[in-house]
Amino acid sequence: MAAKKVTKAAATEAAVKTAAPKAEEKKTEVKAEVKAEVKAEEVQAEVKKEAKAPAKKAEAKKETEAPAKKAEAKKTTATVHVQFAGKSYSQDDLMQMAKDVWEYDLQQKPADLVSVDLYVKPEEGMVYYVMNKEITGSFII
């Protein structure tokens, strides 16, 4: 009987040894399949990203081009001229006079002038100004 036990034990041991490599092979096969599936999913995700990326770039180009075209279409130039008593002053002329008052009369640096509001009163021949929202005065035209 002892001989039978040894042979059964040997047979069981041999069966375990042969089954273990088979199980390991199955594990590596399963791991390989899982890795292949993961790689396939990653490739599909990258392909989707690449497909979306050019579309986004094209949309971005369209968005930047459209406002530029709209801005160009809406640009209108306007020139204001004040005419009275045989005299004519354009908006640029009046602005230059105000800048000269700022620089020469008020002894300020031209770079310090931030904002200018001009109020023209032709019946008085005067231009009233508000410079940098705090300095007020007038000059004759």
N, CA, C and O atoms as a MOPAC input file, in Angstrom:
PM7 MOZYME 1SCF
protein

 N      0.79300 1    -1.17800 1     0.00000 1
 C      0.00000 1     0.00000 1     0.00000 1
 C      0.85000 1     1.26400 1     0.00000 1
 O      0.48300 1     2.30000 1    -0.55300 1
 N      1.94300 1     1.13400 1     0.61300 1
 C      2.82500 1     2.26100 1     0.65200 1
 C      3.28200 1     2.62500 1    -0.72800 1
 O      3.49700 1     3.80000 1    -1.02900 1
 N      3.43500 1     1.62700 1    -1.57800 1
 C      3.87100 1     1.87100 1    -2.94200 1
 C      2.80700 1     2.62700 1    -3.70600 1
 O      3.11100 1     3.50000 1    -4.51900 1
 N      1.57000 1     2.28900 1    -3.44300 1
 C      0.48400 1     2.97800 1    -4.12200 1
 C      0.42600 1     4.44200 1    -3.70800 1
 O      0.18000 1     5.31100 1    -4.54500 1
 N      0.65000 1     4.72800 1    -2.42500 1
 C      0.60500 1     6.09000 1    -1.95100 1
 C      1.68500 1     6.91800 1    -2.61100 1
 O      1.44600 1     8.07100 1    -2.97000 1
 N      2.85600 1     6.36000 1    -2.77700 1
 C      3.95200 1     7.07500 1    -3.39300 1
 C      3.61800 1     7.34600 1    -4.83500 1
 O      3.84800 1     8.44900 1    -5.33000 1
 N      3.08900 1     6.38000 1    -5.50300 1
 C      2.75400 1     6.58900 1    -6.88700 1
 C      1.61500 1     7.58600 1    -7.02400 1
 O      1.59700 1     8.37900 1    -7.96500 1
 N      0.66100 1     7.55500 1    -6.09300 1
 C     -0.41200 1     8.53800 1    -6.13700 1
 C      0.15600 1     9.92600 1    -5.85100 1
 O     -0.20800 1    10.90600 1    -6.50100 1
 N      1.04300 1     9.99200 1    -4.87800 1
 C      1.65400 1    11.25800 1    -4.54300 1
 C      2.49800 1    11.75600 1    -5.68900 1
 O      2.48600 1    12.94500 1    -6.01000 1
 N      3.22700 1    10.85300 1    -6.30500 1
 C      4.06100 1    11.22600 1    -7.44300 1
 C      3.18300 1    11.66600 1    -8.59700 1
 O      3.49000 1    12.63300 1    -9.29500 1
 N      2.09900 1    10.95700 1    -8.78900 1
 C      1.18800 1    11.30200 1    -9.87900 1
 C      0.54100 1    12.66600 1    -9.60500 1
 O      0.40700 1    13.49400 1   -10.50700 1
 N      0.14700 1    12.88300 1    -8.36000 1
 C     -0.46500 1    14.14400 1    -8.00200 1
 C      0.54900 1    15.27900 1    -8.16200 1
 O      0.23800 1    16.36000 1    -8.66300 1
 N      1.76800 1    14.98900 1    -7.71600 1
 C      2.82700 1    15.98700 1    -7.84100 1
 C      3.10900 1    16.29600 1    -9.29700 1
 O      3.28400 1    17.45700 1    -9.66500 1
 N      3.15400 1    15.27500 1   -10.12200 1
 C      3.39600 1    15.46200 1   -11.54700 1
 C      2.24300 1    16.23000 1   -12.18200 1
 O      2.45100 1    17.08200 1   -13.04700 1
 N      1.02300 1    15.91900 1   -11.74300 1
 C     -0.14900 1    16.61100 1   -12.29000 1
 C     -0.12100 1    18.09100 1   -11.90100 1
 O     -0.45300 1    18.95400 1   -12.71300 1
 N      0.27400 1    18.38300 1   -10.66000 1
 C      0.35200 1    19.76700 1   -10.20800 1
 C      1.42900 1    20.49600 1   -10.99800 1
 O      1.24000 1    21.63800 1   -11.41600 1
 N      2.57800 1    19.81800 1   -11.20100 1
 C      3.66600 1    20.44200 1   -11.94600 1
 C      3.25000 1    20.74400 1   -13.38000 1
 O      3.59700 1    21.79800 1   -13.91200 1
 N      2.53100 1    19.85700 1   -13.99700 1
 C      2.08900 1    20.09500 1   -15.37400 1
 C      0.95400 1    21.10500 1   -15.41300 1
 O      0.84100 1    21.87200 1   -16.37000 1
 N      0.11300 1    21.11500 1   -14.38800 1
 C     -1.00400 1    22.05300 1   -14.34800 1
 C     -0.50700 1    23.46400 1   -14.04700 1
 O     -1.05600 1    24.43600 1   -14.56500 1
 N      0.51700 1    23.58400 1   -13.22000 1
 C      1.03400 1    24.89800 1   -12.86100 1
 C      1.54200 1    25.65000 1   -14.08500 1
 O      1.18400 1    26.81500 1   -14.25800 1
 N      2.37400 1    25.03000 1   -14.95600 1
 C      2.79400 1    25.76800 1   -16.14600 1
 C      1.61700 1    26.13000 1   -17.04600 1
 O      1.59700 1    27.20000 1   -17.65400 1
 N      0.64200 1    25.23400 1   -17.12600 1
 C     -0.52900 1    25.52500 1   -17.95300 1
 C     -1.27700 1    26.72600 1   -17.39400 1
 O     -1.74600 1    27.57500 1   -18.15300 1
 N     -1.39300 1    26.80500 1   -16.05400 1
 C     -2.07300 1    27.93300 1   -15.42800 1
 C     -1.27300 1    29.20700 1   -15.66000 1
 O     -1.83700 1    30.26300 1   -15.94200 1
 N      0.04900 1    29.09600 1   -15.53700 1
 C      0.89600 1    30.26200 1   -15.78500 1
 C      0.78200 1    30.70300 1   -17.23600 1
 O      0.74900 1    31.90200 1   -17.51600 1
 N      0.72200 1    29.74800 1   -18.16600 1
 C      0.56600 1    30.09200 1   -19.57300 1
 C     -0.77400 1    30.79700 1   -19.79600 1
 O     -0.86200 1    31.76400 1   -20.55300 1
 N     -1.81700 1    30.29400 1   -19.12200 1
 C     -3.12500 1    30.93300 1   -19.23700 1
 C     -3.07700 1    32.34600 1   -18.68900 1
 O     -3.66500 1    33.25700 1   -19.27200 1
 N     -2.36800 1    32.54400 1   -17.54800 1
 C     -2.24700 1    33.86500 1   -16.96200 1
 C     -1.53000 1    34.81800 1   -17.90700 1
 O     -1.95800 1    35.95800 1   -18.09400 1
 N     -0.42700 1    34.34100 1   -18.50700 1
 C      0.30600 1    35.20400 1   -19.43000 1
 C     -0.52300 1    35.48000 1   -20.67600 1
 O     -0.47400 1    36.57800 1   -21.22900 1
 N     -1.29200 1    34.47600 1   -21.12100 1
 C     -2.15600 1    34.70500 1   -22.27400 1
 C     -3.23300 1    35.74300 1   -21.94200 1
 O     -3.52500 1    36.62500 1   -22.75000 1
 N     -3.81800 1    35.62800 1   -20.74700 1
 C     -4.84200 1    36.57600 1   -20.31800 1
 C     -4.22500 1    37.96800 1   -20.17500 1
 O     -4.81900 1    38.96700 1   -20.58100 1
 N     -3.01400 1    38.01800 1   -19.58800 1
 C     -2.33800 1    39.30400 1   -19.45000 1
 C     -2.04700 1    39.89900 1   -20.81200 1
 O     -2.23000 1    41.09900 1   -21.01600 1
 N     -1.59300 1    39.07200 1   -21.75300 1
 C     -1.30000 1    39.55800 1   -23.09800 1
 C     -2.56600 1    40.07600 1   -23.76900 1
 O     -2.54500 1    41.10500 1   -24.44500 1
 N     -3.68600 1    39.34100 1   -23.57300 1
 C     -4.94400 1    39.77900 1   -24.16000 1
 C     -5.40100 1    41.10900 1   -23.55100 1
 O     -5.86600 1    41.99900 1   -24.26300 1
 N     -5.26400 1    41.23200 1   -22.22800 1
 C     -5.66400 1    42.46100 1   -21.54500 1
 C     -4.79900 1    43.61600 1   -22.02800 1
 O     -5.30000 1    44.70600 1   -22.30400 1
 N     -3.47600 1    43.36600 1   -22.13000 1
 C     -2.57700 1    44.41100 1   -22.61900 1
 C     -2.93900 1    44.81000 1   -24.03600 1
 O     -2.94100 1    45.99600 1   -24.36600 1
 N     -3.24400 1    43.83500 1   -24.87500 1
 C     -3.62100 1    44.12700 1   -26.25700 1
 C     -4.90400 1    44.95100 1   -26.29800 1
 O     -5.01600 1    45.88200 1   -27.09600 1
 N     -5.88200 1    44.61400 1   -25.43500 1
 C     -7.12600 1    45.37100 1   -25.39600 1
 C     -6.88500 1    46.80200 1   -24.90800 1
 O     -7.45500 1    47.75500 1   -25.44100 1
 N     -6.03800 1    46.93500 1   -23.89400 1
 C     -5.73200 1    48.26500 1   -23.37100 1
 C     -5.04100 1    49.09300 1   -24.43100 1
 O     -5.36600 1    50.26400 1   -24.62600 1
 N     -4.07200 1    48.47600 1   -25.12500 1
 C     -3.37600 1    49.20400 1   -26.18800 1
 C     -4.34100 1    49.58800 1   -27.29400 1
 O     -4.26400 1    50.69400 1   -27.82900 1
 N     -5.24200 1    48.69200 1   -27.64000 1
 C     -6.21900 1    48.98200 1   -28.68600 1
 C     -7.10700 1    50.14700 1   -28.27200 1
 O     -7.42000 1    51.01700 1   -29.08500 1
 N     -7.51700 1    50.16100 1   -26.98200 1
 C     -8.33700 1    51.27200 1   -26.49900 1
 C     -7.55500 1    52.57700 1   -26.51100 1
 O     -8.10100 1    53.62700 1   -26.85100 1
 N     -6.27200 1    52.51800 1   -26.14000 1
 C     -5.44500 1    53.72400 1   -26.15200 1
 C     -5.27900 1    54.24900 1   -27.57100 1
 O     -5.34100 1    55.45500 1   -27.81000 1
 N     -5.06900 1    53.33800 1   -28.50200 1
 C     -4.91300 1    53.75100 1   -29.90300 1
 C     -6.20200 1    54.38600 1   -30.40400 1
 O     -6.17500 1    55.40800 1   -31.09000 1
 N     -7.33600 1    53.77000 1   -30.05500 1
 C     -8.61600 1    54.34200 1   -30.46900 1
 C     -8.82800 1    55.71900 1   -29.85700 1
 O     -9.33100 1    56.62800 1   -30.51800 1
 N     -8.44300 1    55.87000 1   -28.59300 1
 C     -8.58600 1    57.17100 1   -27.93100 1
 C     -7.70100 1    58.20800 1   -28.60800 1
 O     -8.12500 1    59.34600 1   -28.81100 1
 N     -6.47300 1    57.82700 1   -28.96000 1
 C     -5.56700 1    58.75900 1   -29.63400 1
 C     -6.10000 1    59.13700 1   -31.00900 1
 O     -6.01600 1    60.29600 1   -31.41500 1
 N     -6.65100 1    58.15700 1   -31.72700 1
 C     -7.20900 1    58.44200 1   -33.04900 1
 C     -8.36700 1    59.42100 1   -32.92100 1
 O     -8.50500 1    60.33200 1   -33.73700 1
 N     -9.20600 1    59.23700 1   -31.89200 1
 C    -10.32100 1    60.15600 1   -31.67600 1
 C     -9.81800 1    61.55100 1   -31.36100 1
 O    -10.34500 1    62.54200 1   -31.86700 1
 N     -8.77300 1    61.62400 1   -30.50300 1
 C     -8.20200 1    62.93000 1   -30.16000 1
 C     -7.64200 1    63.60600 1   -31.39900 1
 O     -7.86500 1    64.79700 1   -31.61400 1
 N     -6.92100 1    62.85500 1   -32.21200 1
 C     -6.33400 1    63.43500 1   -33.42200 1
 C     -7.42100 1    63.87900 1   -34.39100 1
 O     -7.27800 1    64.88600 1   -35.08500 1
 N     -8.49300 1    63.12800 1   -34.42800 1
 C     -9.59200 1    63.50700 1   -35.31800 1
 C    -10.24900 1    64.79300 1   -34.82500 1
 O    -10.66800 1    65.62700 1   -35.62800 1
 N    -10.33900 1    64.95300 1   -33.50800 1
 C    -10.94700 1    66.14700 1   -32.95500 1
 C    -10.01800 1    67.34500 1   -33.02600 1
 O    -10.48400 1    68.47000 1   -33.21100 1
 N     -8.72700 1    67.13700 1   -32.88500 1
 C     -7.76300 1    68.24400 1   -32.85000 1
 C     -7.79500 1    69.09700 1   -34.11200 1
 O     -7.88400 1    70.32000 1   -34.00100 1
 N     -7.72600 1    68.51000 1   -35.31100 1
 C     -7.79500 1    69.37100 1   -36.49700 1
 C     -9.11600 1    70.12400 1   -36.58600 1
 O     -9.15700 1    71.25800 1   -37.06300 1
 N    -10.18000 1    69.50500 1   -36.13500 1
 C    -11.47100 1    70.18800 1   -36.16900 1
 C    -11.45100 1    71.38900 1   -35.23600 1
 O    -11.96900 1    72.45200 1   -35.57600 1
 N    -10.85000 1    71.22300 1   -34.05500 1
 C    -10.75900 1    72.34400 1   -33.12300 1
 C     -9.90300 1    73.45400 1   -33.69300 1
 O    -10.23800 1    74.63000 1   -33.55700 1
 N     -8.78500 1    73.08700 1   -34.33900 1
 C     -7.92300 1    74.09500 1   -34.93600 1
 C     -8.66900 1    74.84700 1   -36.02900 1
 O     -8.55700 1    76.06900 1   -36.13500 1
 N     -9.42000 1    74.12800 1   -36.83000 1
 C    -10.17800 1    74.77700 1   -37.89600 1
 C    -11.23900 1    75.69800 1   -37.30200 1
 O    -11.46500 1    76.79700 1   -37.80700 1
 N    -11.89500 1    75.24300 1   -36.21500 1
 C    -12.89200 1    76.08500 1   -35.56800 1
 C    -12.24300 1    77.32800 1   -34.98400 1
 O    -12.79900 1    78.42300 1   -35.06400 1
 N    -11.07400 1    77.15700 1   -34.40200 1
 C    -10.37600 1    78.30900 1   -33.82600 1
 C    -10.02200 1    79.31700 1   -34.90900 1
 O    -10.16100 1    80.52400 1   -34.70900 1
 N     -9.56400 1    78.82200 1   -36.05600 1
 C     -9.24400 1    79.72400 1   -37.16200 1
 C    -10.50400 1    80.44800 1   -37.63100 1
 O    -10.46900 1    81.64900 1   -37.89900 1
 N    -11.60200 1    79.72700 1   -37.72700 1
 C    -12.84100 1    80.34600 1   -38.17000 1
 C    -13.28600 1    81.41800 1   -37.18800 1
 O    -13.73800 1    82.49000 1   -37.59100 1
 N    -13.15500 1    81.12300 1   -35.88100 1
 C    -13.57400 1    82.08400 1   -34.87200 1
 C    -12.71500 1    83.33900 1   -34.90200 1
 O    -13.23300 1    84.44000 1   -34.71800 1
 N    -11.41300 1    83.19600 1   -35.13100 1
 C    -10.55300 1    84.37700 1   -35.15800 1
 C    -10.73400 1    85.15600 1   -36.44900 1
 O    -10.59800 1    86.38000 1   -36.45300 1
 N    -11.03100 1    84.48200 1   -37.52400 1
 C    -11.22800 1    85.17300 1   -38.79700 1
 C    -12.55500 1    85.91700 1   -38.82400 1
 O    -12.62800 1    87.02800 1   -39.34900 1
 N    -13.59500 1    85.32800 1   -38.27200 1
 C    -14.92000 1    85.92600 1   -38.33800 1
 C    -14.99200 1    87.27600 1   -37.62200 1
 O    -15.49000 1    88.23500 1   -38.21300 1
 N    -14.51800 1    87.39700 1   -36.37700 1
 C    -14.58300 1    88.72100 1   -35.73500 1
 C    -13.74300 1    89.76000 1   -36.46300 1
 O    -14.11500 1    90.93300 1   -36.50900 1
 N    -12.62800 1    89.35000 1   -37.02600 1
 C    -11.79400 1    90.29900 1   -37.75000 1
 C    -12.55100 1    90.83000 1   -38.96500 1
 O    -12.51800 1    92.02600 1   -39.25200 1
 N    -13.22200 1    89.94300 1   -39.66700 1
 C    -13.98700 1    90.37100 1   -40.83100 1
 C    -15.13900 1    91.27700 1   -40.41500 1
 O    -15.43300 1    92.26900 1   -41.08300 1
 N    -15.79500 1    90.92700 1   -39.29700 1
 C    -16.89800 1    91.74900 1   -38.82300 1
 C    -16.40000 1    93.12400 1   -38.41600 1
 O    -17.03800 1    94.13400 1   -38.71200 1
 N    -15.27100 1    93.16400 1   -37.74500 1
 C    -14.71500 1    94.44500 1   -37.30600 1
 C    -14.34700 1    95.30200 1   -38.50600 1
 O    -14.57900 1    96.51100 1   -38.50800 1
 N    -13.77200 1    94.67300 1   -39.52800 1
 C    -13.41400 1    95.42300 1   -40.73200 1
 C    -14.66500 1    95.94900 1   -41.43000 1
 O    -14.67700 1    97.07300 1   -41.93100 1
 N    -15.69000 1    95.15100 1   -41.46100 1
 C    -16.91400 1    95.55600 1   -42.13900 1
 C    -17.60200 1    96.69600 1   -41.38900 1
 O    -18.21800 1    97.56300 1   -42.00800 1
 N    -17.49900 1    96.69900 1   -40.05200 1
 C    -18.18000 1    97.70800 1   -39.26000 1
 C    -17.37600 1    98.97800 1   -39.08900 1
 O    -17.91900 1    99.98200 1   -38.62700 1
 N    -16.09800 1    98.97300 1   -39.44500 1
 C    -15.29300 1   100.18300 1   -39.28400 1
 C    -15.82000 1   101.27700 1   -40.20000 1
 O    -15.93800 1   101.10600 1   -41.41400 1
 N    -16.12900 1   102.39100 1   -39.58400 1
 C    -16.55300 1   103.55300 1   -40.34100 1
 C    -15.73700 1   104.73100 1   -39.84200 1
 O    -15.56800 1   104.94100 1   -38.64100 1
 N    -15.26000 1   105.45900 1   -40.76300 1
 C    -14.49400 1   106.63800 1   -40.36700 1
 C    -15.41700 1   107.84100 1   -40.36000 1
 O    -16.27800 1   107.99600 1   -41.22600 1
 N    -15.21900 1   108.68300 1   -39.37000 1
 C    -16.03100 1   109.89000 1   -39.25200 1
 C    -15.10500 1   111.05300 1   -38.92000 1
 O    -14.20900 1   110.93200 1   -38.08500 1
 N    -15.32800 1   112.14100 1   -39.56400 1
 C    -14.57400 1   113.35600 1   -39.28300 1
 C    -15.57800 1   114.45000 1   -38.93700 1
 O    -16.54500 1   114.68100 1   -39.66200 1
 N    -15.32400 1   115.11700 1   -37.81100 1
 C    -16.21300 1   116.18200 1   -37.36100 1
 C    -15.56600 1   117.51700 1   -37.69800 1
 O    -14.39900 1   117.75100 1   -37.38700 1
 N    -16.32700 1   118.37600 1   -38.32700 1
 C    -15.86600 1   119.73200 1   -38.63000 1
 C    -16.83400 1   120.72600 1   -38.00000 1
 O    -18.05200 1   120.60000 1   -38.12200 1
 N    -16.26500 1   121.70600 1   -37.33100 1
 C    -17.08200 1   122.77600 1   -36.76100 1
 C    -16.84000 1   124.00800 1   -37.62400 1
 O    -15.71300 1   124.48900 1   -37.74300 1
 N    -17.91100 1   124.50700 1   -38.21800 1
 C    -17.79800 1   125.68800 1   -39.08000 1
 C    -18.67500 1   126.80600 1   -38.51900 1
 O    -19.84500 1   126.60500 1   -38.19400 1
 N    -18.07200 1   127.98500 1   -38.41900 1
 C    -18.82200 1   129.15200 1   -37.96300 1
 C    -18.02700 1   130.40200 1   -38.32200 1
 O    -16.79700 1   130.37900 1   -38.33500 1
 N    -18.71400 1   131.46500 1   -38.60700 1
 C    -18.13900 1   132.78600 1   -38.89300 1
 C    -16.98700 1   132.71700 1   -39.89100 1
 O    -15.97600 1   133.40500 1   -39.74800 1
 N    -17.16400 1   131.87700 1   -40.89600 1
 C    -16.13400 1   131.76100 1   -41.92600 1
 C    -14.91400 1   130.94900 1   -41.50500 1
 O    -13.92700 1   130.91000 1   -42.23900 1
 N    -14.95600 1   130.31000 1   -40.36000 1
 C    -13.84600 1   129.48500 1   -39.88300 1
 C    -14.27600 1   128.01700 1   -39.90900 1
 O    -15.46600 1   127.70900 1   -39.84700 1
 N    -13.28200 1   127.10500 1   -40.00300 1
 C    -13.56000 1   125.67000 1   -40.00400 1
 C    -12.47200 1   124.95500 1   -39.19400 1
 O    -11.27900 1   125.14300 1   -39.43500 1
 N    -12.89800 1   124.14100 1   -38.24300 1
 C    -11.97000 1   123.37100 1   -37.41900 1
 C    -12.39100 1   121.89900 1   -37.45600 1
 O    -13.55800 1   121.56500 1   -37.25200 1
 N    -11.42300 1   121.04000 1   -37.72000 1
 C    -11.72100 1   119.60500 1   -37.68700 1
 C    -11.49200 1   119.08600 1   -36.27200 1
 O    -10.93100 1   119.78000 1   -35.42400 1
 N    -11.91900 1   117.89600 1   -36.04100 1
 C    -11.73100 1   117.25500 1   -34.73900 1
 C    -10.23900 1   117.14400 1   -34.42500 1
 O     -9.82800 1   117.37600 1   -33.28800 1
 N     -9.42600 1   116.79100 1   -35.42300 1
 C     -7.97700 1   116.68000 1   -35.22900 1
 C     -7.35200 1   118.03000 1   -34.87400 1
 O     -6.46100 1   118.10200 1   -34.02700 1
 N     -7.82400 1   119.10300 1   -35.52600 1
 C     -7.30600 1   120.44600 1   -35.21900 1
 C     -7.58000 1   120.81500 1   -33.75800 1
 O     -6.69600 1   121.30900 1   -33.05800 1
 N     -8.80300 1   120.57100 1   -33.30900 1
 C     -9.17400 1   120.89900 1   -31.94300 1
 C     -8.38900 1   120.04900 1   -30.93200 1
 O     -7.99200 1   120.54000 1   -29.87600 1
 N     -8.17100 1   118.77400 1   -31.26700 1
 C     -7.40700 1   117.89300 1   -30.39000 1
 C     -5.96200 1   118.35900 1   -30.28300 1
 O     -5.38200 1   118.34500 1   -29.19700 1
 N     -5.38100 1   118.77100 1   -31.39900 1
 C     -4.00600 1   119.26700 1   -31.38300 1
 C     -3.89100 1   120.53800 1   -30.54100 1
 O     -2.91900 1   120.70900 1   -29.80600 1
 N     -4.88500 1   121.43300 1   -30.64800 1
 C     -4.89200 1   122.64300 1   -29.81500 1
 C     -4.94100 1   122.28300 1   -28.33200 1
 O     -4.25100 1   122.89500 1   -27.51700 1
 N     -5.76500 1   121.28000 1   -27.98200 1
 C     -5.87900 1   120.85600 1   -26.58700 1
 C     -4.56200 1   120.25700 1   -26.09400 1
 O     -4.16700 1   120.49300 1   -24.95200 1
 N     -3.88100 1   119.48700 1   -26.93800 1
 C     -2.58100 1   118.92300 1   -26.56500 1
 C     -1.54000 1   120.02300 1   -26.36200 1
 O     -0.70800 1   119.94000 1   -25.45900 1
 N     -1.59300 1   121.05100 1   -27.20700 1
 C     -0.66400 1   122.17500 1   -27.05400 1
 C     -0.92600 1   122.92700 1   -25.74400 1
 O      0.01700 1   123.34500 1   -25.07200 1
 N     -2.18900 1   123.09700 1   -25.38200 1
 C     -2.52400 1   123.74200 1   -24.11100 1
 C     -1.96500 1   122.90400 1   -22.96000 1
 O     -1.38200 1   123.44500 1   -22.02000 1
 N     -2.14100 1   121.60800 1   -23.03400 1
 C     -1.63700 1   120.70300 1   -22.00200 1
 C     -0.12000 1   120.83700 1   -21.83700 1
 O      0.39600 1   120.95300 1   -20.72500 1
 N      0.57400 1   120.81800 1   -22.97600 1
 C      2.03200 1   120.81100 1   -22.93200 1
 C      2.61900 1   122.18900 1   -22.62300 1
 O      3.48700 1   122.30500 1   -21.75700 1
 N      2.16500 1   123.22300 1   -23.30800 1
 C      2.80800 1   124.53500 1   -23.19600 1
 C      2.17700 1   125.44200 1   -22.13400 1
 O      2.89500 1   126.11000 1   -21.38900 1
 N      0.86300 1   125.47100 1   -22.06200 1
 C      0.21500 1   126.35200 1   -21.10300 1
 C      0.20500 1   125.75300 1   -19.68800 1
 O      0.45900 1   126.44500 1   -18.70200 1
 N     -0.09600 1   124.44700 1   -19.61500 1
 C     -0.17400 1   123.79600 1   -18.30300 1
 C      1.16200 1   123.17400 1   -17.86700 1
 O      1.26900 1   122.66200 1   -16.75200 1
 N      2.17300 1   123.21600 1   -18.73400 1
 C      3.51900 1   122.70600 1   -18.44300 1
 C      3.49400 1   121.23200 1   -17.99300 1
 O      4.14200 1   120.86400 1   -17.01300 1
 N      2.74400 1   120.40500 1   -18.71800 1
 C      2.64700 1   118.97400 1   -18.41600 1
 C      3.34000 1   118.16200 1   -19.50900 1
 O      3.53000 1   118.64600 1   -20.62500 1
 N      3.71200 1   116.94300 1   -19.18600 1
 C      4.33800 1   116.05600 1   -20.16700 1
 C      3.26400 1   115.48900 1   -21.09500 1
 O      2.18700 1   115.11100 1   -20.63200 1
 N      3.54200 1   115.42500 1   -22.39300 1
 C      2.54300 1   114.88400 1   -23.32300 1
 C      2.12600 1   113.45000 1   -22.98300 1
 O      0.97500 1   113.07100 1   -23.20300 1
 N      3.05000 1   112.65500 1   -22.44800 1
 C      2.73200 1   111.26600 1   -22.11800 1
 C      1.76100 1   111.15700 1   -20.94900 1
 O      1.12100 1   110.12000 1   -20.77500 1
 N      1.64300 1   112.20600 1   -20.14900 1
 C      0.75400 1   112.18000 1   -18.98200 1
 C     -0.70700 1   112.44900 1   -19.34800 1
 O     -1.59500 1   112.26500 1   -18.51600 1
 N     -0.95700 1   112.87500 1   -20.56300 1
 C     -2.32900 1   113.14900 1   -20.99400 1
 C     -3.02100 1   111.83100 1   -21.32300 1
 O     -2.63200 1   111.12500 1   -22.25400 1
 N     -4.04800 1   111.51300 1   -20.55000 1
 C     -4.73300 1   110.23200 1   -20.71700 1
 C     -6.07200 1   110.39600 1   -21.42100 1
 O     -6.40000 1   109.63300 1   -22.33000 1
 N     -6.84400 1   111.39000 1   -21.00100 1
 C     -8.15800 1   111.58300 1   -21.61300 1
 C     -8.43200 1   113.07100 1   -21.80300 1
 O     -7.98200 1   113.91700 1   -21.03000 1
 N     -9.19100 1   113.35600 1   -22.86700 1
 C     -9.55200 1   114.74000 1   -23.18000 1
 C    -11.01800 1   114.76300 1   -23.61500 1
 O    -11.42500 1   114.02200 1   -24.50900 1
 N    -11.78900 1   115.61300 1   -22.97600 1
 C    -13.16900 1   115.87900 1   -23.39900 1
 C    -13.22600 1   117.32800 1   -23.82300 1
 O    -12.85200 1   118.22100 1   -23.06200 1
 N    -13.70200 1   117.56800 1   -25.05700 1
 C    -13.78300 1   118.93500 1   -25.59200 1
 C    -15.24400 1   119.31900 1   -25.80000 1
 O    -16.05000 1   118.52600 1   -26.28800 1
 N    -15.55900 1   120.53400 1   -25.42500 1
 C    -16.90200 1   121.07700 1   -25.60700 1
 C    -16.76200 1   122.37900 1   -26.39900 1
 O    -16.22200 1   123.36400 1   -25.89600 1
 N    -17.25100 1   122.37700 1   -27.63300 1
 C    -17.08900 1   123.52800 1   -28.53500 1
 C    -18.34200 1   124.39400 1   -28.46000 1
 O    -19.46500 1   123.91300 1   -28.61400 1
 N    -18.11900 1   125.69400 1   -28.21800 1
 C    -19.22500 1   126.65800 1   -28.20400 1
 C    -18.89600 1   127.72200 1   -29.25500 1
 O    -18.26400 1   128.73300 1   -28.94900 1
 N    -19.33100 1   127.48400 1   -30.49800 1
 C    -18.98100 1   128.40800 1   -31.57100 1
 C    -19.51900 1   129.82100 1   -31.35600 1
 O    -18.87200 1   130.78600 1   -31.76400 1
 N    -20.68000 1   129.96700 1   -30.72800 1
 C    -21.22800 1   131.32100 1   -30.53400 1
 C    -20.33900 1   132.16400 1   -29.62100 1
 O    -20.36200 1   133.39300 1   -29.69000 1
 N    -19.55200 1   131.49900 1   -28.76300 1
 C    -18.61800 1   132.21400 1   -27.89500 1
 C    -17.19200 1   132.20100 1   -28.45700 1
 O    -16.32600 1   132.94400 1   -27.99600 1
 N    -16.96000 1   131.33900 1   -29.46700 1
 C    -15.61500 1   131.18000 1   -30.02400 1
 C    -14.67300 1   130.52100 1   -29.03400 1
 O    -13.47600 1   130.81000 1   -29.01900 1
 N    -15.22000 1   129.62600 1   -28.19700 1
 C    -14.44700 1   128.98800 1   -27.14200 1
 C    -14.57200 1   127.46300 1   -27.22100 1
 O    -15.56200 1   126.91400 1   -27.70500 1
 N    -13.52500 1   126.81100 1   -26.72400 1
 C    -13.54700 1   125.36200 1   -26.53300 1
 C    -13.24500 1   125.12600 1   -25.05600 1
 O    -12.21300 1   125.55900 1   -24.54400 1
 N    -14.14500 1   124.44400 1   -24.39100 1
 C    -13.95500 1   124.10300 1   -22.98400 1
 C    -13.45100 1   122.65900 1   -22.92200 1
 O    -13.89800 1   121.80700 1   -23.69100 1
 N    -12.52400 1   122.39000 1   -22.00900 1
 C    -11.93500 1   121.04900 1   -21.94000 1
 C    -11.93500 1   120.51000 1   -20.51300 1
 O    -11.96900 1   121.25200 1   -19.53000 1
 N    -11.89500 1   119.17500 1   -20.45100 1
 C    -11.67200 1   118.44000 1   -19.20800 1
 C    -10.58500 1   117.42400 1   -19.55100 1
 O    -10.80100 1   116.51200 1   -20.34900 1
 N     -9.40900 1   117.59700 1   -18.93400 1
 C     -8.27600 1   116.72100 1   -19.23600 1
 C     -7.99600 1   115.81800 1   -18.04100 1
 O     -7.95800 1   116.26500 1   -16.89500 1
 N     -7.80700 1   114.58100 1   -18.32700 1
 C     -7.57100 1   113.54800 1   -17.30400 1
 C     -8.65700 1   113.55000 1   -16.22700 1
 O     -8.40000 1   113.23500 1   -15.06500 1
 N     -9.85100 1   113.90400 1   -16.63000 1
 C    -11.05800 1   113.88900 1   -15.79900 1
 C    -10.96000 1   114.77200 1   -14.55600 1
 O    -11.75700 1   114.61600 1   -13.63100 1
 N     -9.99200 1   115.70100 1   -14.51700 1
 C     -9.90900 1   116.57300 1   -13.33800 1
 C     -9.46000 1   117.99600 1   -13.65400 1
 O     -9.78500 1   118.91200 1   -12.89800 1
 N     -8.73900 1   118.21200 1   -14.72400 1
 C     -8.25800 1   119.55700 1   -15.04900 1
 C     -9.20000 1   120.17500 1   -16.06400 1
 O     -9.40900 1   119.62600 1   -17.14600 1
 N     -9.76400 1   121.31400 1   -15.71300 1
 C    -10.71100 1   121.98500 1   -16.60500 1
 C    -10.16100 1   123.35200 1   -17.01700 1
 O     -9.31600 1   123.94300 1   -16.34400 1
 N    -10.67100 1   123.81900 1   -18.13500 1
 C    -10.27600 1   125.12300 1   -18.62300 1
 C    -10.88200 1   125.38500 1   -19.98700 1
 O    -11.80900 1   124.69100 1   -20.40500 1
 N    -10.35700 1   126.39100 1   -20.68500 1
 C    -10.86700 1   126.72400 1   -22.01200 1
 C     -9.79100 1   127.38900 1   -22.81900 1
 O     -8.80100 1   127.88400 1   -22.28000 1
 N     -9.99400 1   127.39700 1   -24.13300 1
 C     -9.11600 1   128.15300 1   -25.02800 1
 C     -9.96300 1   128.71300 1   -26.16400 1
 O    -11.03800 1   128.20600 1   -26.48400 1
 N     -9.43300 1   129.78000 1   -26.76100 1
 C    -10.14400 1   130.50200 1   -27.82900 1
 C     -9.85700 1   129.84100 1   -29.17400 1
 O     -8.73400 1   129.42400 1   -29.45800 1
 N    -10.90300 1   129.75700 1   -29.99000 1
 C    -10.70200 1   129.29600 1   -31.37500 1
 C    -11.01700 1   130.40600 1   -32.34600 1
 O    -10.90900 1   130.21600 1   -33.55800 1

